[in-house]
Amino acid sequence: MNGLRVALLFGVCIALLCPMEMRSQDLTHKLAPALSLARDRLRQMVIAYGDSVRYPRSILPNGQWRTVRPTDWTSGFFPGCLWQMAGITRDSFFLRAAERWTNGLESVQTYDGSHDIGFIMVCSFGNAQRVEPCPEYRTVLLQSARTLLTRYNPTVGCIRSWDNRKWEFPVIIDNMMNLELLFWASQHGGTRAMYDAAVSHAERTMKNHIRPDGSTYHVVDYDTLTGRVLAKNTHQGASDSSTWSRGQAWAIYGFTMAYRYSHEGEFLATAVRVADAFLRRLPADHVPYWDFDTPGIPNEPRDASAGAVAASGLLELSSFIEDEVLRRRYGDAAVSILLALAQAPYLQTADGSRGILGHSTGSKPAASEVDTDLIYGDYYFIEAMRRALALEGAANQTESVR
């Protein structure tokens, strides 16, 4: 069967998930090749790893995947990709593989060394619970939430992001994403303290990370004795006053997710503010540079992963907006980003490529993972495609964890 026929059949399978009268054949057709490529690349990775369970993070200069330990912040994204593909295709190959890579992370549920237990467990066990719910997955997620809660400081009102850094109590904009673990757990057998900590963290982030123009700081440092702000800096952006594009994307996604669970209007309004700031700075081709204020633009690397995160967040945001004009603005912007990523040069169609989405940037200041494929870029790219197709058919199919 030739590649085009495979892509079209795969697109038809996706379309069948949506009610006939609400289906967008055009979007389905445009995304079918990218979804087909994602399916094939994930299958190849599983086969290549054989009996081993390794967690890919980024493509090395030699074209191979760099793999990391289970406690690395990126370890949950590969099983999350597999779960998403299993949910889309219902192929037992992906179901079995997703179970293997997810089970390899079970020990992380008690790892208290990083706020990123949220990323790790929501993307793996959270997607597992969404696709194939079972009591065991729920138990792991609840214990993971209890572990994450140990990093909450009531004086600061936030969850500590990093340990052993130059800051006293650093909170990074990325940490908004980890709140989903606490929100979800609070609604599935966890405690009120989990919910309250997540809301407090989001409120403090809303107050101290968001600039008047809607752009975001990367790092805010707090005094643990008084809770006052000590500094506002960056770690991965071009400067303390610049806007790191993936951080801005985390904010769109994170505040939208916080609204989904809390229904707090201020979180939705903040999601709109940061989304508008992102879209105002987006280049004409819809794919962001790694930092919106880096002086070398246009001769600077892009960050396709930031585009994928933003597209996924904007799609969910559009589902919560009542005003028709604004709803279409965010939905159309998300689809424009998504379609830009679903073709060259970002979609990795070349023979021998091992990733899905290229031209992402991990940390330009550290000269680390620059202009390469990042597993979290692949994850949010697949999620954004899934959400786009689901929103065409049913506006309530937006949760990454249910």
C-alpha positions as CSV (number, residue, x, y, z in Angstrom):
1,M,0.0,0.0,0.0
2,N,1.6,3.3,-1.0
3,G,2.2,6.1,1.5
4,L,-0.5,8.4,0.2
5,R,-3.2,5.7,0.5
6,V,-2.0,4.9,4.0
7,A,-2.2,8.6,4.9
8,L,-5.7,9.0,3.5
9,L,-7.0,5.8,5.2
10,F,-5.5,7.0,8.5
11,G,-7.3,10.3,8.0
12,V,-10.6,8.6,7.4
13,C,-10.1,6.6,10.6
14,I,-9.6,9.8,12.5
15,A,-12.6,11.4,10.9
16,L,-14.8,8.5,12.0
17,L,-14.2,9.5,15.6
18,C,-16.3,12.7,15.0
19,P,-20.1,13.0,14.2
20,M,-20.7,13.0,10.5
21,E,-22.5,16.3,10.4
22,M,-19.7,18.2,12.2
23,R,-16.7,16.6,10.5
24,S,-14.1,18.8,8.8
25,Q,-12.9,16.7,5.8
26,D,-10.5,19.5,4.9
27,L,-8.6,19.6,8.2
28,T,-8.6,15.9,8.4
29,H,-7.2,15.6,4.9
30,K,-4.5,18.2,5.7
31,L,-3.4,16.5,8.9
32,A,-3.6,12.9,7.7
33,P,0.0,12.8,6.4
34,A,1.4,14.2,9.6
35,L,-0.6,11.8,11.7
36,S,0.5,8.9,9.5
37,L,4.1,9.9,9.8
38,A,3.8,10.2,13.6
39,R,2.3,6.7,13.8
40,D,5.1,5.2,11.6
41,R,7.9,7.0,13.5
42,L,6.6,5.9,16.9
43,R,6.2,2.3,15.7
44,Q,9.8,2.4,14.4
45,M,11.1,3.7,17.8
46,V,9.3,0.9,19.7
47,I,10.7,-1.7,17.4
48,A,14.2,-0.2,17.5
49,Y,14.3,-0.3,21.4
50,G,13.4,-4.0,21.4
51,D,13.1,-5.4,24.9
52,S,14.7,-2.3,26.5
53,V,12.7,0.5,28.0
54,R,14.5,3.8,27.3
55,Y,13.1,7.3,27.3
56,P,14.0,9.5,24.3
57,R,14.5,13.2,24.8
58,S,16.2,14.8,21.8
59,I,17.9,13.9,18.6
60,L,21.7,14.0,18.8
61,P,24.0,15.3,16.0
62,N,24.5,11.7,14.8
63,G,20.8,11.4,14.2
64,Q,20.2,9.0,17.2
65,W,17.8,9.7,20.1
66,R,19.4,10.8,23.3
67,T,17.7,8.8,26.1
68,V,17.3,9.8,29.8
69,R,16.5,8.3,33.1
70,P,12.9,7.9,34.4
71,T,13.3,11.0,36.7
72,D,14.2,13.3,33.8
73,W,11.5,15.9,33.3
74,T,10.9,14.6,29.7
75,S,10.5,10.9,30.5
76,G,6.7,10.9,30.4
77,F,6.4,12.3,26.9
78,F,7.3,9.2,24.9
79,P,4.8,7.0,26.7
80,G,2.4,9.9,26.3
81,C,2.9,9.9,22.6
82,L,2.2,6.1,22.5
83,W,-1.0,6.5,24.6
84,Q,-2.2,9.2,22.3
85,M,-1.5,7.1,19.2
86,A,-3.2,4.1,20.9
87,G,-6.3,6.2,21.6
88,I,-6.4,7.4,18.0
89,T,-5.8,4.1,16.3
90,R,-6.9,1.5,18.9
91,D,-3.9,-0.5,17.6
92,S,-2.9,-3.1,20.2
93,F,0.8,-2.6,19.2
94,F,0.6,1.0,20.6
95,L,-1.5,-0.1,23.6
96,R,1.1,-2.7,24.7
97,A,4.0,-0.4,24.1
98,A,2.3,2.5,26.0
99,E,1.8,0.1,28.9
100,R,5.4,-1.0,28.9
101,W,6.9,2.5,28.9
102,T,4.4,3.8,31.4
103,N,5.0,0.9,33.9
104,G,8.7,1.8,33.7
105,L,7.9,5.1,35.4
106,E,5.9,3.7,38.4
107,S,8.8,4.4,40.8
108,V,8.6,8.1,40.0
109,Q,5.4,8.4,42.0
110,T,7.5,8.9,45.2
111,Y,10.2,11.1,43.6
112,D,10.2,14.4,45.4
113,G,13.3,15.9,43.8
114,S,11.5,18.0,41.1
115,H,8.2,19.7,40.4
116,D,8.3,18.0,37.1
117,I,6.7,14.9,38.5
118,G,3.6,16.6,37.1
119,F,4.9,16.5,33.6
120,I,6.2,13.0,33.9
121,M,3.1,11.4,35.4
122,V,0.3,13.3,33.7
123,C,1.7,12.6,30.3
124,S,2.2,8.9,31.0
125,F,-0.2,7.7,33.6
126,G,-2.6,10.5,33.0
127,N,-3.0,9.6,29.3
128,A,-3.1,5.9,30.4
129,Q,-6.1,6.7,32.6
130,R,-7.8,8.7,29.8
131,V,-7.4,5.9,27.2
132,E,-7.6,2.7,29.3
133,P,-8.8,3.7,32.8
134,C,-8.0,1.4,35.7
135,P,-7.6,1.6,39.5
136,E,-3.9,1.0,39.3
137,Y,-3.2,4.1,37.2
138,R,-5.5,6.2,39.5
139,T,-3.5,5.0,42.5
140,V,-0.2,6.0,41.0
141,L,-1.5,9.4,40.0
142,L,-2.9,10.1,43.5
143,Q,0.4,9.1,45.1
144,S,2.3,11.3,42.6
145,A,0.1,14.3,43.6
146,R,0.8,13.7,47.3
147,T,4.5,13.7,46.4
148,L,4.2,17.0,44.4
149,L,2.3,18.6,47.2
150,T,5.4,18.2,49.5
151,R,7.1,20.9,47.4
152,Y,4.4,23.5,48.2
153,N,5.3,26.3,50.6
154,P,2.3,28.0,52.2
155,T,4.2,31.2,52.9
156,V,5.2,31.6,49.3
157,G,1.9,30.1,48.1
158,C,3.7,28.2,45.3
159,I,5.3,24.9,44.5
160,R,9.1,25.1,44.4
161,S,10.5,24.4,40.9
162,W,14.2,23.7,41.3
163,D,16.5,22.7,44.1
164,N,20.2,23.7,44.4
165,R,20.2,26.6,42.0
166,K,21.2,30.2,42.5
167,W,17.7,31.2,43.6
168,E,16.2,30.8,47.1
169,F,12.8,29.6,46.1
170,P,12.5,29.6,42.3
171,V,9.2,29.3,40.5
172,I,9.3,29.0,36.7
173,I,6.4,29.6,34.3
174,D,6.7,26.0,33.2
175,N,5.4,25.0,36.6
176,M,1.9,25.9,35.6
177,M,1.8,22.7,33.6
178,N,2.5,20.6,36.7
179,L,-0.6,21.9,38.4
180,E,-2.7,19.6,36.3
181,L,-1.6,16.6,38.5
182,L,-2.9,18.4,41.7
183,F,-6.1,19.6,40.0
184,W,-6.9,16.1,38.6
185,A,-6.1,14.3,41.9
186,S,-8.3,16.7,43.9
187,Q,-11.2,15.6,41.8
188,H,-10.5,11.9,41.8
189,G,-10.0,10.9,45.4
190,G,-7.3,13.4,46.5
191,T,-7.6,16.2,49.0
192,R,-8.8,19.8,49.1
193,A,-5.3,20.8,50.0
194,M,-4.2,19.7,46.5
195,Y,-6.8,21.9,44.9
196,D,-6.0,24.9,47.1
197,A,-2.3,24.6,46.5
198,A,-2.8,24.5,42.7
199,V,-5.1,27.6,42.8
200,S,-2.7,29.5,45.1
201,H,0.2,28.7,42.8
202,A,-1.7,29.9,39.7
203,E,-2.8,33.1,41.5
204,R,0.7,33.9,42.5
205,T,2.0,33.2,39.0
206,M,-0.7,35.3,37.5
207,K,0.3,38.2,39.8
208,N,4.1,37.9,39.6
209,H,5.0,36.2,36.3
210,I,2.8,38.2,33.9
211,R,3.9,41.6,32.7
212,P,1.4,44.4,31.9
213,D,1.6,43.7,28.2
214,G,0.8,40.0,28.8
215,S,4.3,38.7,28.2
216,T,5.9,36.5,30.9
217,Y,9.0,36.2,33.1
218,H,10.6,32.8,33.1
219,V,11.8,32.7,36.8
220,V,10.4,34.4,39.8
221,D,12.4,34.0,43.1
222,Y,10.7,34.2,46.5
223,D,11.8,34.8,50.1
224,T,10.6,31.7,52.0
225,L,10.3,33.7,55.3
226,T,8.1,36.5,54.0
227,G,6.8,35.3,50.6
228,R,8.0,38.5,48.9
229,V,9.5,38.5,45.4
230,L,13.3,38.7,45.4
231,A,14.0,38.7,41.7
232,K,12.5,38.2,38.2
233,N,15.0,36.5,35.9
234,T,15.3,34.1,33.0
235,H,17.1,30.8,32.7
236,Q,16.4,29.8,29.1
237,G,15.4,33.2,27.6
238,A,17.5,35.8,25.9
239,S,17.4,38.2,28.9
240,D,15.6,38.8,32.1
241,S,13.3,41.3,30.3
242,S,12.7,39.2,27.1
243,T,9.9,36.8,26.3
244,W,11.0,33.2,26.0
245,S,8.6,31.7,23.5
246,R,8.1,28.3,25.1
247,G,7.5,29.9,28.5
248,Q,4.8,32.1,26.9
249,A,3.3,28.9,25.4
250,W,3.4,27.2,28.8
251,A,1.4,30.1,30.2
252,I,-1.3,29.9,27.5
253,Y,-1.7,26.2,28.1
254,G,-1.3,26.3,31.9
255,F,-3.8,29.1,32.6
256,T,-6.3,27.5,30.2
257,M,-5.9,24.2,32.0
258,A,-6.3,25.9,35.4
259,Y,-9.6,27.4,34.2
260,R,-10.8,24.0,33.0
261,Y,-10.5,22.6,36.5
262,S,-11.3,25.6,38.6
263,H,-13.7,27.7,36.5
264,E,-12.0,30.8,38.0
265,G,-12.7,33.6,35.5
266,E,-9.4,35.3,36.3
267,F,-7.5,32.3,35.0
268,L,-9.4,32.4,31.7
269,A,-8.8,36.2,31.4
270,T,-5.1,35.6,32.0
271,A,-5.0,32.8,29.4
272,V,-6.5,35.3,26.9
273,R,-3.9,38.0,27.9
274,V,-0.9,35.7,27.4
275,A,-2.4,34.2,24.2
276,D,-2.8,37.7,22.7
277,A,0.8,38.6,23.6
278,F,2.0,35.4,21.9
279,L,0.0,36.0,18.8
280,R,1.1,39.6,18.5
281,R,4.7,38.5,18.3
282,L,4.2,35.5,16.1
283,P,6.1,35.6,12.7
284,A,4.1,35.6,9.5
285,D,4.9,31.9,9.0
286,H,3.2,31.1,12.4
287,V,6.3,29.4,14.0
288,P,7.9,31.3,16.8
289,Y,11.6,32.0,17.3
290,W,13.1,30.6,20.5
291,D,12.7,34.0,22.1
292,F,10.5,36.8,20.8
293,D,13.1,39.5,21.8
294,T,16.4,37.9,20.8
295,P,18.3,40.6,18.8
296,G,19.4,38.2,16.0
297,I,15.9,37.8,14.5
298,P,15.4,36.7,11.7
299,N,18.7,34.8,11.9
300,E,17.8,32.9,15.0
301,P,16.6,29.3,15.6
302,R,12.9,28.6,15.7
303,D,11.2,26.6,18.5
304,A,8.7,24.4,16.9
305,S,8.0,22.9,20.3
306,A,6.8,26.2,21.5
307,G,4.5,26.4,18.5
308,A,3.1,22.9,19.3
309,V,2.4,23.8,23.0
310,A,0.8,27.0,22.0
311,A,-1.4,25.4,19.3
312,S,-2.7,22.8,21.8
313,G,-3.3,25.4,24.4
314,L,-5.1,27.8,22.0
315,L,-7.4,25.0,20.8
316,E,-8.6,24.4,24.3
317,L,-8.8,28.1,25.1
318,S,-11.0,28.6,22.0
319,S,-13.5,26.0,23.4
320,F,-14.0,28.1,26.5
321,I,-14.6,31.5,24.8
322,E,-18.2,32.5,24.4
323,D,-17.7,35.4,22.0
324,E,-17.8,33.9,18.5
325,V,-15.2,36.3,17.0
326,L,-12.7,35.6,19.7
327,R,-13.3,31.9,19.7
328,R,-12.6,31.8,16.0
329,R,-9.5,34.0,16.5
330,Y,-7.9,31.5,18.8
331,G,-9.0,28.5,17.0
332,D,-7.9,29.8,13.6
333,A,-4.5,30.8,15.0
334,A,-4.0,27.4,16.5
335,V,-4.8,25.7,13.2
336,S,-2.5,28.0,11.3
337,I,0.4,27.1,13.7
338,L,-0.5,23.4,13.4
339,L,-0.7,23.4,9.6
340,A,2.7,25.2,9.5
341,L,4.2,22.5,11.6
342,A,2.6,19.8,9.6
343,Q,4.7,20.5,6.5
344,A,8.3,21.1,5.6
345,P,10.7,22.1,7.0
346,Y,9.2,21.3,10.4
347,L,7.6,17.9,9.7
348,Q,10.6,15.5,9.4
349,T,9.7,13.6,6.2
350,A,13.2,12.8,5.1
351,D,14.3,9.2,4.8
352,G,16.3,8.2,7.9
353,S,14.7,10.8,10.1
354,R,13.8,9.4,13.5
355,G,11.7,12.2,15.0
356,I,8.4,13.8,14.0
357,L,8.8,17.5,14.5
358,G,12.1,19.2,13.8
359,H,13.6,22.7,14.4
360,S,12.9,22.9,18.1
361,T,15.1,24.6,20.7
362,G,15.7,23.4,24.2
363,S,18.0,26.0,25.7
364,K,19.8,28.4,23.4
365,P,21.7,30.2,26.2
366,A,23.2,26.9,27.2
367,A,23.8,25.8,23.6
368,S,21.8,22.7,24.5
369,E,19.4,21.0,22.1
370,V,19.3,23.8,19.6
371,D,17.5,23.3,16.2
372,T,16.6,19.7,16.7
373,D,13.7,17.3,17.5
374,L,12.5,17.3,21.1
375,I,10.2,14.6,22.4
376,Y,7.9,17.1,24.0
377,G,7.6,18.9,20.7
378,D,6.4,15.6,19.2
379,Y,4.0,15.0,22.2
380,Y,2.3,18.4,22.0
381,F,2.2,18.3,18.2
382,I,0.3,15.0,18.3
383,E,-2.0,16.4,21.1
384,A,-2.7,19.5,19.1
385,M,-3.7,17.5,16.1
386,R,-5.9,15.3,18.2
387,R,-7.5,18.3,19.8
388,A,-8.0,20.0,16.5
389,L,-9.8,17.1,15.0
390,A,-11.8,16.5,18.2
391,L,-12.9,20.1,18.3
392,E,-14.2,19.8,14.8
393,G,-16.5,17.0,16.0
394,A,-17.2,17.7,19.7
395,A,-16.2,20.7,21.6
396,N,-16.0,18.9,24.9
397,Q,-13.2,16.5,23.9
398,T,-10.3,18.7,25.1
399,E,-8.9,17.3,28.3
400,S,-5.5,15.7,28.3
401,V,-6.5,13.9,31.6
402,R,-10.1,13.0,32.5
